[in-house]
Amino acid sequence: MATKVEIKVMGQKFWVTHEKGEAHIKKLAGYVNDKVLQLRNSTGAVASYRLALLAALDIADERFSEAEQRKELEELVKKRVTKIIEKLKRSLTEEESG
């Protein structure tokens, strides 16, 4: 069941509805707010729309970078598992022949 939660981002209060509950949405809102404050401090931007856009782009970049890293790790694991399976098959074949 969706929960209606009041959050605060960039000093503004918002009511949002979320399936995962209050703690989850507040954690997300806190992350976004921290990102906005970090960007405001590093860029000097004060316009809320600009800060929101920069935060959205930064979060999207994080998400895409993490997805790319995960894909690379999955490929590496697949290659290593394939090599291990091949070695095991060779070893078993040698045992059966020998």
Stockholm file with secondary structure:
# STOCKHOLM 1.0

chainA/1-98         MATKVEIKVMGQKFWVTHEKGEAHIKKLAGYVNDKVLQLRNSTGAVASYRLALLAALDIADERFSEAEQRKELEELVKKRVTKIIEKLKRSLTEEESG
#=GR chainA/1-98 SS CCEEEEEEETTEEEEEEETTCHHHHHHHHHHHHHHHHHHHHHHCCCCHHHHHHHHHHHHHHHHHHHHHHHHHHHHHHHHHHHHHHHHHHHHHHHHHHC
#=GC SS_cons        CCEEEEEEETTEEEEEEETTCHHHHHHHHHHHHHHHHHHHHHHCCCCHHHHHHHHHHHHHHHHHHHHHHHHHHHHHHHHHHHHHHHHHHHHHHHHHHC
//
